[in-house]
Every structure is written in structure tokens, then in C-alpha cells.
Amino acid sequence: MSLISPNLDDRRFDELMEEALKTIRNTCPAWTDLTPSDPGIVLLESFAHLTETMIYRLNKLPDKAYIEFLKLLGVKLFPPSSAAAVLTFSLTIPQNSDVVIPLRTRVTTKSTGADLPPPIFYTHEKAIIKKGELSVNVTASHCNFHDGELIGSGTGRPGLALRLKNAPVAVASVGQHDFIVGVETPDDELEERTPAIKFQGKTYRIWNETENFTGNSETPYIYTVDRTNGLVSFAPEIKSGKGDSTQILGNVIKDGREVRAWYTSGGGPGGNIGPATLTKLKDPIQGISVTNTFAATGGREQESVKNAILRGPRELHSLERAVTAEDFELIAMKSSGGVIRAKAFTKAALWAHAQPGTVEILIVPNISENRDNVSLEMLKTKENNEILSQIQHALLNRMPLGTTCLVNWVRYKTVNVKAKVAVHRGQDPNAVKQRVEERLYKTINPLPDNSEGTGWSFGKPLRISDVYDIILKEPGVSYADNVFFTVDDVPNGEITSVVEDHFQKNTWYASDTTTLYRTMNNGEGWEAVLQLTNDMNTIESVCLSKNNPGAIALNTKNTGEIKSTVYFSSDCGESWSSIADTAFEIENITLSQRDGIPLLLMATDVGLYELWAKPGSVPVQLLVDTENQDSGFYKVTTAFDNRGTQYVIASSQKEKGIYMSAAGGKTGTFKNIGLDGKDIRTLAIQIDGPRTFLWAGTTVMGNDDGKGCCYTELTGSDISKDGWSTINENWIGGSVKAIAFMESTVFAATHRGGVLSANMASRNRIWRRPNIRCGLPSRDTERLFQPVSTLAVNTEQSILLTGTPEGVFTSKDGENFTNCSENSFTEKVTLPETWLFCSGTHEIHVETDGES
């Protein structure tokens, strides 16, 4: 039973009158007329009524105190939110030029005759229907925009509070800023790249919103906002410690400086309307129609005080619970003195393979010494499993029901800066060099600064402009030139494998002989995710699952012994386990599945094997050829067709043909489907709508021009009655190293002809040779190109990646290639969302301005 709060005073009118009359009888016996008609009694009743009213208000004090306590805890009324919709603007008549859809174009519904006015949506951005196109999509919101509203002026004193004219502020339901505060600032007080807005001929510095003035903000230009009441508050002044010393918790706006706000109001559930209802342009554009294909969603009314009061205890309870990302991070840092920084995120928001409800906390070790110049080795030495277990235990009893929590160390990308710096005459070049390098080490740092800042931001790229800012802050520097970056771990050597992730957007993997690299931005930047520690092992092949998101495997060969090792990761290479060591050499592996569980198929020198993708598994040989059970295989591949048939196909060694199983590779289900007498070491399965084709690449020796590729259609348990077809016209590539498909075009990576392509939709199916200036690494006049060992394609984005002895090359058309694995950058170095930069070795060459 919950506690019942008693009234502070529970007397009513009758009780007050009875008490007053009793007092009269005891203190004034001469007053004998106590009837209601007596003037004294009338006055007494009036006072009793006023007293009862005062008691009623007094008894409201606990409710008011309760609300005030909730306010102290940070409980606020949820403001309304605005609905959003994607509008499609289409041409109704042909246009000979681009058609512009202006910013804030108003769109509404047709009148329904109801009392309420129809909702009006405003577009977020300017859009263009380019010549030759028929339509364009633009996001719009159901709200009113208030640009540069003057809400007050600075007083030069702390604790300034200003009120908006159009509260409450409507929260945006899509990715846009719903509230911006700008303070008038002269241009000479602004640093380069300081966020600011030009409005009515004046410059307004953009201040940052914060939850409270607790000193956790990265900048002193902060404010808080109560969106429901429209109250904007700036930093107050508090007394700190003993005595009369005070501290201002943020910057103070100078006297007379204008303060303006950019925000939205309105919103509410009235904007949640159905599809195809936003069809009326309030700002007509000739020749343009508009509609919303999908319903507008996200509109919500302002929270009631009653609901906020009911929600209050939950807010209080959450102080002991890890609910938000900040909760997880604070608990992680409070749980161990060995942690200086933490980042929490829901894995499902980043990874396609992640289970919903999984939260990962990445932590940075605390380094007290030499924090301004921390190295990767220093960070690694501070990492230990005890800290991980300590934080995991602290979070265990604070997590919401149904949440899984993982704690791991942050991963780092080492970057080196090189630049030439000119100093003013009279400056000591060596001293300037030292100070500039110290600035670089201090800024490009995963650890927070001792005095200010939070360290380099997670996932933030390092741009050339950042380095110029760092260098030019040094007073003795005149200018900086020849600035560029280098990184240590990139696939710029001899590439053995390139594979595309079918589930994780923009993600590819590439391997050289010792390291597996991953890019999550289509080759713009690479990071090492697995490095072999045994110098005798080399990576032979890499494969990704087409059925299980996150599943990736690779096999190695040992240069000193006949053995191989298989590694497996279920989380896109974030963690790895060695699942099997074999006493035979594995030539190639592929990932399949059985009953939803990842299953590895391995082509080896002594037969075809299967291996469950989990530690401790034992390879099991599949019976392929009853007469030659231990016959070796070069290549194995697998795929499901559109009818659900699971093919497993392997090419045998010693030119004994190709074997196929239409039963998922179960032992005893293989049959020879031809190409005996050909050396086949490359296989690929093409799914073309309802049809499925098998492609085989031939291998030749010496300077032979090669025999091209063979293909046949798979029809279930057999191949097409037409058998195998060969495409070899105009072939000059020698051996086929890899085959990939992009719509009707087949690409072949070759030993000496670069990347050849053939259009299967054409009547003349001949190979198209690359231009000598296509960008691929060249070799000599007879063998035009360096061997292209592997290739992979992303059909949706029309991207092709190839592996060569000089790194990974990318192409958007299959004809022109650029190196996407260089270790030197002149614009920016990218970083995965959950990684941090760590400084390597910065080299600054200093000379005096005016001297060569």
C-alpha cells in the first residue's frame, strides 16, 4: 500500500464556525445572540469562509512542492512534435529546363468542409527537377517556421532568461534543427569556421543547447531551453567553495547584443494524415503537381501536466538505471578509475547483423602520464579484461529488461601529419616546430585534454582544414604548405581477396597475405580488422555469407608445413575466433548454411569438406566422386536460386571437371556436369531473375592468351540440355582469376589483360578489352597489365573493386579505375563511427618566411 499524504489542515467551514462559537462562549459570556442574523455572526461566517479557502490552498502545497521537486530533477513537459512527410513533386507538362522547388514551399490538403483548417506542410530544402527528369522527392513538416525572431538583448550579467513569442517549440520528427539561438557578434570576434548566421546585415554566432550548466559542455557558449514554455536561459553565477568567490557556468552575453531564435512551432497530431492527401500547392508552381506516397507521421500533442506528474517517479527511478546512452557512459566511467572516456550505442543502429536490444559500450583507458602525446602502444598496455568485467558487472543490474550489454575497448586508427611551415622572421624554427607538433599530438588524441575538451570525436574525419587550423593557431607561423596525411594500415600490397558485404551498406573487405582490411565507405578509407601473428601463415581466401548477416571467414596456408587454419567472425570482423586447424591445405572456402546455421565448405587438396562455423568443429569430408574420394579441388561456391534450390559446385584438380550438388552439398548428392580436360580454378553463380547460370574461368600456362570463360544454365538437378557455351572471342587475358556480374555485364579479372567485360544482352558476345590508360597497374608491352587476382561488384551502386599487386582499385563503369587503397591523403582521412584517431609520427619541416 502506498503512503497517503495527510492534509496540512483538514478543518472545514462548520468546524471553523463551531470552534469560533465555542471561543465566544468561553471568553465573552455577554454575547448571547449567536443566531445567523446577528451582525457579528455574519462577520464570523465571512472569516470562516476565507479561512477555509486559505486551508484549501495550503493543502495544495504538497502538490506544488512535488512538481517543483520534479523540475529540480529535470522533468519537463514533452513539447509537441511535428509530423513529416516525403512529398513527390512531378511535372505535369514537359519542361525544357530545370524546375526549382523553392525552400519552404507550402503544401496542404484539399478542403474537407470541417471546422479545423487543413494542415500546411513546409518543405525543408530547395529541390530541383533537372532537365530530363520527371519528379523529385522533398521532405516537409507540419509546422510554422520562425526565422531570426528577436527574443531580447544581452545585459552583460549572468542568469539572463528570455522568452519566445510563439511557444511551445515543435520538436522535429526528422533530421533537422528545430531550435537555434544566435547572439549578435562582430565579425572580428569570430574565429574561422565558427558557426554563425547572417541575418538582416548582422552576424549571429550560433550557441549550443545543453541539458544543464554542469560543466560537461565542449564550449562555453551554451544555453538551456524549455521548449514547452518557450524559456531560453543562459549561464547563471554560483558561489563556489568558501568565501565570496563566484563562478559563471558559461559565457555571458554582452550588454546590448541582440539575441535571436530560429525555431518551429505548431505541430501536433493534426499533421498525421494519410497517403495521397497532400495534393494542393499553396504556392503554385506552373506545370507541377504534388502528392505524398506515404502517410505523414510523427505528429504528437504537448504532454499534459497530469501525465508528467505520473511520469515523474520513473524519471527519478532512472537515476539508478542505464536507459540512455549517457546513462551507460556515466556508469561505465564511474565504475572504474581505469576508464577516461566511453561511448554507448545500440548495435542494431550500426550493424545489420546485430540483435535488437543489444547495447555496446566502448571505453578508452585512463592514462595520466604524457596524456598530450599518447601512442597506440600506450593505450594497448592499459587495456585489461578486469576493467571490462568490472564495468559489465556494474551495468548488469542497471540495464532495462531484455537488454544485452557488451563492453569492449575502442579501436584506433593511427594517422601521421606531414607539412611544411613558414615562420616569421625572428622566430626560432626549432621552437616553433616543437610547439606545432605538440599542438598536433594534443589535438589528434583519443584522450580528453587536462583543461578543456573531450578528445577527438568518435567517427569524425580528420580534414586538411583541421590541420591548417591547428598549425595556424601557433602565433609564430606565417603559413603552412604541402600538408598531407599518411596512415599505416591500408591494403596497398599484393591483394589476394576482395569481397562485398551483401548486408552492411558500403562495406567491403580486402586481404593481402597477412592482413584483412575493411572499408565502410566504398573504399574511401580502410581499417585493419585482422592481422596474422604467425609469420609462417598467409591468407589464402576470404568469403562472406549471403544468408547470415555479419558472417565472414578466411583460411590461411602455412609456408613451412602442409596445414591450414580457418578463422570465423559473426560480427563483420569486429571479433574473431580460430575454429579449425587442418593437416591438409585448403585452397578455397565459401560460406553456406544449413538449418539457418553458418556452414563452411572447403575445397582442399584431399577432397571437399564441410565445417560448422564454431570453435572446436571438426572438418567432415563430403563424398563427391565415389571412385576418387580423395581427389583435390581448386574452388567451391554455393548459392540459392529463386526456387529455393541450394547449389554447391566445386571444380576438381587435374582437369577432372566440375561437380554439382542441388541438395545443399550433402554427401552423395554430387554429379559431374562437364568441362573435363579443362583447368578450371574460378567459379561463379549468376542469379538473373528466374534463371540461374554457372560460370567457369579457365586457367592456362605461360604466355597462352587463354580460352575465356564457359557458362551454362542450372535447371535444378542438372544443367541445360544445350550444355556449356564458351565466350572467348577477343580474349587476351590469359588465365581467369575471378568472375563477377553487374546486371547483364560479366566481368573477368585476368592474369595479364586487366579486367575484361562482356555484355550478355548483346548478340555479339565478345570480350571488351580495357584501355591501356584505364588506371590499372601496367606491366610490359606483351603482358599489358599486372595480374588482377580478384574482383567484386555492388550492383545497386554500380561499384566494382579489384585486387592487384599494387592494392585495391575501384571503378564506377568497369572501364576506368582509380587506386582506393593509397596510404597518403591530401583532403581527409575517414574514420568508422565507433573508432578514434591516435597520433602516429608527425613531421613538420620549418623554414623562415622569405627563405627557400
Residue pairs with C-beta under 8 A, 6 or more apart in sequence:
5 62
7 59
8 55
8 58
8 59
8 61
8 62
9 55
9 58
9 59
10 59
11 19
11 52
11 55
12 52
13 48
13 49
13 52
16 48
16 51
16 52
17 44
17 45
17 48
20 44
20 47
20 48
21 34
21 44
24 31
24 34
31 40
33 41
34 41
35 41
36 42
36 45
66 309
66 312
67 305
67 309
70 308
70 309
70 312
70 315
73 312
73 315
73 316
73 319
74 211
74 212
74 315
75 308
75 311
75 312
75 315
76 226
76 227
76 228
76 308
77 228
77 229
77 302
77 303
77 304
77 305
77 308
78 228
78 300
78 302
78 303
78 308
79 168
79 169
79 170
79 171
79 227
79 228
79 302
79 303
80 168
80 170
80 171
80 266
80 267
80 268
80 299
80 300
80 301
80 302
81 170
81 171
81 172
81 173
81 267
81 298
81 299
81 300
82 141
82 142
82 143
82 170
82 171
82 172
82 173
82 178
82 264
82 266
82 267
82 268
82 271
82 298
82 299
83 119
83 141
83 142
83 173
83 267
83 269
83 271
83 272
83 273
83 296
83 297
83 298
83 299
84 139
84 140
84 141
84 142
84 172
84 173
84 174
84 296
84 297
84 298
85 121
85 139
85 140
85 141
85 142
85 273
85 278
85 292
85 294
85 295
85 296
85 297
86 137
86 138
86 139
86 140
86 292
86 293
86 294
87 107
87 121
87 123
87 137
87 138
87 139
87 140
87 278
87 290
87 291
87 292
88 135
88 136
88 137
88 290
88 291
88 292
88 293
89 101
89 127
89 129
89 135
89 136
89 137
89 138
89 285
89 288
89 289
89 290
90 134
90 135
90 288
90 289
90 290
90 291
91 99
91 129
91 134
91 135
91 287
91 288
92 287
92 288
92 289
93 287
95 129
95 131
95 287
96 131
97 131
98 128
98 129
98 130
98 131
99 128
99 129
99 285
99 287
99 288
100 126
100 127
100 128
101 123
101 126
101 127
101 128
101 129
101 136
101 138
101 285
101 288
102 123
102 126
102 283
103 123
103 124
103 125
103 126
104 122
104 123
104 145
105 122
105 123
105 138
105 140
105 281
105 283
105 285
106 120
106 121
106 122
106 281
106 282
106 283
107 120
107 121
107 123
107 140
107 278
107 279
107 280
107 281
107 282
107 290
108 118
108 119
108 120
108 121
108 278
108 280
108 282
109 118
109 119
109 273
109 277
109 278
109 279
109 280
110 118
110 277
110 279
110 280
111 118
112 118
116 270
118 280
119 142
119 270
119 271
119 273
120 142
120 282
121 140
121 141
121 142
121 271
121 278
121 296
122 140
122 141
122 143
122 144
122 145
123 138
123 139
123 140
124 138
124 139
124 140
124 141
124 174
124 176
125 138
125 139
127 136
127 137
127 138
128 136
129 135
129 136
129 288
139 174
140 278
141 172
141 173
141 174
141 176
141 264
141 267
141 271
142 266
142 267
142 268
142 270
142 271
142 296
142 299
143 170
143 172
143 264
143 265
143 266
143 267
143 271
144 166
144 170
144 264
144 265
144 266
145 262
145 264
146 164
146 165
146 166
146 261
146 262
146 263
146 264
146 265
147 199
147 262
148 182
148 197
148 199
148 200
148 204
148 260
148 261
148 262
149 164
149 165
149 166
149 260
149 261
149 262
149 263
150 258
150 259
150 260
151 162
151 163
151 164
151 165
151 232
151 259
151 260
151 261
152 160
152 162
152 163
152 259
153 253
153 255
153 256
153 257
153 258
153 259
154 160
154 183
154 252
154 253
154 254
154 255
154 256
154 257
154 259
155 253
155 255
156 252
156 253
156 254
156 255
157 252
158 234
158 235
158 236
158 237
158 248
158 249
158 252
159 233
159 234
159 235
159 236
159 237
160 233
160 234
160 252
160 253
161 231
161 232
161 233
161 234
162 231
162 232
162 259
163 229
163 230
163 231
163 232
164 230
164 231
164 232
164 261
164 263
165 230
166 230
166 263
166 265
167 227
167 228
167 229
167 230
167 231
167 265
168 227
168 228
168 229
168 230
168 265
168 302
169 178
169 179
169 225
169 227
169 228
169 230
169 263
169 264
169 265
170 178
170 264
170 265
170 266
170 267
170 268
171 178
171 227
171 267
172 178
172 264
173 297
173 298
173 299
174 298
177 262
178 263
178 264
179 209
179 225
179 227
179 261
179 262
179 263
179 264
180 197
180 206
180 261
180 262
180 263
181 206
181 207
181 209
181 223
181 225
181 232
181 259
181 260
181 261
181 262
182 196
182 197
182 199
182 204
182 205
182 206
182 207
182 259
182 260
182 261
182 262
183 204
183 205
183 207
183 221
183 253
183 257
183 258
183 259
184 202
184 203
184 204
184 205
184 257
184 258
184 259
184 260
185 196
185 203
185 204
185 205
185 257
186 203
187 203
190 196
190 203
190 205
192 469
193 465
193 469
194 205
195 205
195 206
196 203
196 204
196 205
196 206
197 203
197 204
197 206
197 262
198 204
199 260
202 258
204 258
204 260
205 221
207 221
207 222
207 223
208 217
208 218
208 219
208 221
208 222
208 223
209 222
209 223
209 224
209 225
210 216
210 217
210 222
210 223
210 224
211 224
212 224
213 222
213 224
213 235
213 236
213 249
213 250
214 249
215 249
217 250
218 453
218 454
220 235
220 250
220 251
221 250
221 251
222 234
222 235
222 250
222 251
223 232
223 233
223 234
223 235
223 250
224 232
224 233
225 231
225 232
225 233
226 233
228 302
228 303
232 259
232 261
234 250
234 252
234 253
235 248
235 249
235 250
235 251
235 252
236 248
236 249
237 246
237 247
237 248
237 249
238 246
238 247
238 249
239 245
239 246
239 247
240 246
240 247
253 259
267 299
267 300
268 299
268 300
268 301
268 302
269 299
269 300
269 301
270 299
271 296
271 298
271 299
272 295
272 296
272 297
272 298
272 299
273 295
273 296
274 295
275 292
275 293
275 294
275 295
276 291
276 292
276 293
277 292
278 290
278 291
278 292
278 296
279 289
279 290
279 291
280 290
281 288
281 290
318 327
320 398
321 327
321 398
321 399
321 400
322 328
322 331
322 359
322 395
322 398
322 399
322 400
322 405
323 400
325 343
325 344
325 345
326 344
327 398
328 342
328 344
328 359
328 361
328 395
328 405
329 342
329 343
329 344
329 361
331 391
331 394
331 395
331 398
332 339
332 342
332 344
332 361
332 363
332 391
332 394
332 395
332 407
333 339
333 340
333 341
333 342
334 394
335 390
335 391
335 393
335 394
335 395
336 387
336 390
336 391
336 394
337 366
338 365
338 366
338 382
338 384
338 387
339 363
339 364
339 365
339 366
339 387
339 391
340 364
340 365
340 366
340 367
340 447
340 448
341 363
341 364
341 410
341 446
341 447
341 448
341 454
341 455
342 361
342 362
342 363
342 364
343 361
343 362
343 410
343 458
343 834
344 359
344 360
344 361
344 362
345 359
345 360
345 833
345 834
346 354
346 358
346 359
347 354
347 355
347 358
347 359
347 360
347 406
348 354
348 355
348 356
348 357
348 358
350 833
350 834
351 504
351 549
351 550
351 571
351 572
352 503
352 504
352 505
352 549
352 550
353 503
353 504
353 548
353 549
353 550
353 551
353 570
353 571
353 572
354 550
354 571
355 404
357 402
357 403
357 404
358 403
358 404
358 405
358 406
359 399
359 403
359 404
359 405
359 406
360 405
360 406
360 407
360 408
360 834
361 391
361 395
361 405
361 406
361 407
361 408
362 408
362 409
362 410
362 411
362 834
363 387
363 388
363 391
363 407
363 408
363 409
363 410
364 379
364 409
364 410
364 446
364 447
364 455
364 836
365 379
365 382
365 383
365 387
365 409
366 382
367 374
367 378
367 379
367 382
367 447
370 378
371 445
371 447
371 449
371 450
372 438
372 441
372 442
372 445
372 449
372 450
373 438
373 441
373 442
373 839
374 445
374 446
374 447
374 838
374 839
375 838
375 839
376 412
376 414
376 838
376 840
379 412
379 446
379 838
383 409
388 407
388 408
388 409
391 407
392 405
392 407
395 405
395 407
396 405
399 405
410 446
410 834
410 835
410 836
411 527
411 832
411 834
411 835
411 836
412 446
412 835
412 836
412 837
412 838
413 487
413 489
413 527
413 829
413 831
413 832
413 835
413 836
413 837
413 838
414 487
414 488
414 489
414 837
414 838
414 839
414 840
415 444
415 462
415 485
415 486
415 487
415 829
415 837
415 838
415 839
415 840
416 485
416 486
416 487
416 488
416 839
416 840
416 841
416 842
416 843
417 440
417 444
417 467
417 483
417 484
417 485
417 839
417 842
417 843
417 844
418 482
418 483
418 484
418 485
418 486
418 842
418 843
418 844
419 467
419 471
419 480
419 481
419 482
419 483
419 484
419 843
419 844
419 845
420 480
420 481
420 482
420 483
420 844
420 845
420 846
420 847
421 432
421 433
421 436
421 471
421 477
421 479
421 480
421 481
421 844
421 845
421 846
421 847
422 477
422 478
422 479
422 480
422 481
422 846
422 847
422 848
422 849
423 429
423 432
423 476
423 477
423 478
423 846
423 847
423 848
423 849
424 476
424 477
424 478
424 848
424 849
425 848
425 849
425 850
427 476
427 848
429 846
429 847
429 848
430 846
431 476
432 474
432 476
432 477
432 846
433 844
433 846
435 474
435 476
436 470
436 471
436 474
436 477
436 844
436 846
437 842
437 844
439 470
439 471
439 473
439 474
440 467
440 470
440 471
440 839
440 842
440 844
441 839
441 842
442 449
443 456
443 466
443 470
444 456
444 462
444 837
444 838
444 839
445 455
445 456
445 837
445 838
445 839
446 455
446 456
446 836
446 837
446 838
447 455
448 454
448 455
449 455
455 836
456 836
456 837
458 831
458 833
458 834
458 835
458 836
459 831
459 832
459 833
459 834
459 835
460 831
461 828
461 829
461 830
461 831
462 485
462 828
462 829
462 831
462 837
463 827
463 828
464 483
464 484
464 485
464 826
464 827
464 828
467 480
467 483
467 485
468 480
468 483
471 477
471 480
471 483
471 844
472 479
472 480
478 849
479 849
483 826
484 824
484 825
484 826
485 824
485 825
485 826
485 828
485 829
486 823
486 824
486 825
486 840
487 823
487 825
487 829
488 823
488 840
489 515
489 517
489 526
489 527
489 528
490 517
490 526
490 807
490 821
490 822
490 823
491 510
491 511
491 512
491 515
491 517
491 526
491 803
491 807
491 808
491 821
492 806
492 807
492 808
492 819
492 821
492 822
492 823
493 512
493 513
493 805
493 806
493 807
494 512
494 513
494 789
494 804
494 805
495 510
495 511
495 512
495 789
495 790
495 803
495 804
495 805
495 807
495 808
496 511
496 512
496 513
496 538
496 539
496 540
496 541
496 542
496 789
496 790
496 803
497 509
497 510
497 511
497 539
497 541
497 542
497 554
497 789
497 790
497 803
498 508
498 509
498 510
498 790
498 791
498 792
498 801
498 802
498 803
498 808
499 508
499 509
499 510
499 542
499 543
499 544
499 552
499 792
500 507
500 508
500 544
500 792
500 793
500 794
500 801
501 507
501 508
501 509
501 544
501 572
502 544
502 546
503 549
503 550
504 520
504 549
504 550
504 572
506 519
506 520
506 521
506 522
506 797
507 518
507 519
507 520
507 572
508 518
508 519
508 522
508 523
508 792
508 794
508 801
509 516
509 517
509 518
509 519
509 529
509 542
509 544
509 552
509 573
510 516
510 517
510 519
510 526
510 801
510 803
510 808
510 821
511 517
511 539
511 542
511 554
512 539
513 538
513 539
514 531
514 532
514 537
514 538
514 539
515 528
515 530
515 531
515 532
515 539
516 528
516 529
516 530
516 531
516 539
516 542
516 554
516 573
517 526
517 527
517 528
517 529
517 821
518 526
518 527
518 529
518 572
518 573
519 525
519 526
519 527
519 820
520 832
521 830
522 794
522 797
522 799
522 810
523 801
523 808
523 810
523 820
523 821
524 820
524 830
525 829
525 830
525 831
526 808
526 821
527 832
527 835
529 569
529 573
529 574
530 554
530 567
530 569
530 573
530 576
532 538
532 539
532 556
534 558
536 558
536 559
536 560
536 561
537 556
537 557
537 558
537 559
537 565
538 556
538 557
538 559
539 554
539 555
539 556
540 554
540 555
540 556
540 557
540 564
540 586
540 587
540 588
541 554
541 555
541 586
541 587
541 588
541 589
542 552
542 553
542 554
543 552
543 553
543 554
543 589
543 590
543 591
544 551
544 552
544 591
545 551
545 552
545 591
545 592
545 593
545 598
546 591
546 639
546 640
547 591
547 592
547 593
547 598
547 640
548 570
548 591
548 593
548 596
548 598
550 569
550 570
550 571
550 572
551 568
551 569
551 570
551 591
551 598
551 613
552 568
552 569
552 572
552 573
552 591
553 566
553 567
553 568
553 569
553 589
553 591
553 600
553 613
554 566
554 567
554 589
555 564
555 565
555 566
555 567
555 586
555 588
555 589
555 602
556 564
556 565
556 567
557 563
557 564
557 585
557 586
558 564
558 565
562 583
562 584
562 585
563 581
563 582
563 583
563 584
563 585
564 581
564 582
564 584
564 585
564 586
564 604
565 578
565 580
565 581
565 582
566 578
566 579
566 580
566 581
566 582
566 586
566 589
566 600
566 602
566 611
567 576
567 577
567 578
567 579
568 576
568 577
568 579
568 598
568 600
568 613
568 614
569 575
569 576
569 577
570 598
570 613
577 615
578 615
579 611
579 613
579 614
579 615
579 616
579 617
580 611
580 617
580 618
580 619
582 604
582 619
584 604
584 605
584 606
585 604
585 605
586 602
586 603
586 604
587 603
587 604
587 605
587 632
587 633
587 634
587 635
588 602
588 603
588 633
588 634
588 635
588 636
589 600
589 601
589 602
589 603
589 636
590 600
590 601
590 636
590 637
590 638
591 598
591 599
591 600
591 601
591 613
591 638
592 598
592 599
592 600
592 601
592 638
592 646
592 648
592 664
592 665
593 599
594 664
597 612
597 613
598 612
598 613
599 610
599 611
599 612
599 613
600 610
600 611
600 612
600 613
601 608
601 609
601 610
601 611
601 636
601 638
601 648
601 650
601 665
602 608
602 609
602 610
602 611
602 619
602 636
603 632
603 633
603 634
603 635
603 636
603 650
603 651
604 632
604 633
605 632
605 653
606 630
606 632
607 621
607 622
607 624
607 629
607 630
607 631
607 632
607 633
608 621
608 622
608 624
608 633
608 636
608 650
608 659
608 665
609 619
609 620
609 621
609 622
610 619
610 620
610 622
610 665
611 617
611 618
611 619
611 620
621 629
621 667
622 665
622 666
622 667
622 670
623 629
623 667
623 668
623 670
624 631
624 633
624 650
624 659
624 670
625 631
625 652
625 656
625 659
625 670
625 672
628 656
631 652
631 653
631 654
631 656
632 652
632 653
632 654
633 650
633 651
633 652
633 653
634 651
634 652
634 653
634 680
634 681
635 650
635 651
635 680
635 681
635 682
635 683
636 648
636 649
636 650
636 651
636 683
637 648
637 649
637 650
637 683
637 684
637 685
638 646
638 647
638 648
638 649
638 665
638 685
639 646
639 647
639 685
639 687
639 692
640 646
640 647
641 647
641 687
641 692
641 714
642 687
642 689
642 690
642 692
643 716
645 662
645 692
645 714
645 716
646 662
646 663
646 664
646 665
647 660
647 661
647 662
647 685
647 692
647 694
647 714
648 660
648 661
648 664
648 665
648 670
649 658
649 659
649 660
649 661
649 683
649 685
649 694
650 658
650 659
650 670
650 683
651 657
651 658
651 675
651 680
651 681
651 682
651 683
651 696
652 658
652 659
652 680
655 676
655 677
655 678
655 679
655 680
656 672
656 676
657 672
657 673
657 674
657 675
657 676
657 677
657 678
657 680
658 672
658 673
658 674
658 675
658 680
658 683
658 694
658 696
659 670
659 671
659 672
659 673
660 670
660 671
660 673
660 694
660 714
660 719
661 669
661 670
661 671
662 669
662 714
662 716
662 717
663 669
671 718
673 694
673 712
673 718
673 719
674 712
674 719
674 723
674 724
675 696
675 710
675 724
678 696
678 698
678 707
678 710
679 698
679 699
679 700
680 696
680 697
680 698
680 699
680 710
681 697
681 699
681 735
681 736
682 696
682 697
682 699
682 736
682 737
682 738
682 739
683 694
683 695
683 696
683 697
683 739
684 694
684 695
684 697
684 738
684 739
684 740
684 741
685 692
685 693
685 694
685 695
685 714
686 692
686 693
686 694
686 695
686 711
686 741
686 746
688 741
688 744
691 713
692 713
692 714
693 711
693 712
693 713
693 714
694 711
694 712
694 713
694 714
694 719
695 709
695 710
695 711
695 739
695 746
696 709
696 710
696 711
696 724
697 709
697 735
697 736
697 737
697 738
697 739
697 748
698 706
698 707
698 708
698 709
698 710
698 735
698 736
699 735
699 736
700 706
700 707
700 734
700 735
703 734
703 782
703 783
704 734
705 731
705 732
705 733
705 734
706 728
706 731
706 732
706 733
706 734
706 735
706 736
706 750
706 751
706 753
707 726
707 728
707 731
708 726
708 727
708 728
708 729
708 731
708 736
708 748
708 767
709 726
709 727
709 728
709 736
709 739
709 746
709 748
710 724
710 725
710 726
710 727
711 724
711 725
711 727
712 719
712 720
712 722
712 723
712 724
712 725
713 719
713 720
713 722
714 720
727 758
727 765
727 766
727 767
728 767
729 765
729 766
729 767
730 766
730 767
730 768
730 769
731 753
731 756
731 767
732 752
732 753
732 756
732 767
732 769
733 748
733 750
733 751
733 752
733 753
733 754
733 756
733 767
734 750
734 751
734 752
734 753
734 783
735 750
735 751
736 748
736 749
736 750
736 751
737 748
737 749
737 750
737 751
737 787
737 788
737 789
737 790
737 791
738 748
738 749
738 788
738 789
738 790
738 791
738 792
739 746
739 747
739 748
739 749
740 746
740 747
740 749
740 791
740 792
740 793
740 800
741 747
741 793
741 795
742 793
742 795
742 798
742 800
742 814
743 795
744 759
744 760
744 761
745 757
745 758
745 759
745 760
745 814
746 757
746 758
746 760
747 755
747 756
747 757
747 791
747 793
747 800
747 814
748 755
748 756
748 757
748 758
748 767
749 755
749 788
749 789
749 790
749 791
749 802
749 803
750 756
750 785
750 787
750 788
751 787
751 788
752 779
752 783
752 784
752 785
752 787
753 769
753 770
753 784
753 785
754 769
754 770
754 774
754 776
754 784
754 785
754 788
755 770
755 774
755 776
755 788
755 791
755 800
755 802
755 811
755 814
755 817
756 767
756 768
756 769
756 770
757 767
757 768
757 814
757 815
758 765
758 766
758 767
758 768
759 765
759 768
770 776
770 785
770 815
771 815
772 778
772 784
774 815
774 816
774 817
775 809
775 811
775 816
775 817
775 818
775 819
776 785
776 786
776 788
776 802
776 804
776 809
776 817
777 785
777 786
777 804
777 805
777 806
777 809
778 784
778 785
778 786
779 785
779 786
786 804
786 805
786 806
787 804
787 805
788 802
788 803
788 804
789 803
789 804
789 805
790 802
790 803
791 800
791 801
791 802
791 803
792 800
792 801
793 799
793 800
793 801
794 800
798 812
798 813
799 810
799 811
799 812
800 810
800 811
800 812
800 814
801 808
801 809
801 810
801 811
801 820
802 808
802 809
802 810
802 811
802 817
806 819
807 819
807 820
807 821
807 822
808 819
808 820
808 821
809 817
809 818
809 819
809 820
809 821
810 817
810 818
810 820
811 817
811 818
829 837
831 837
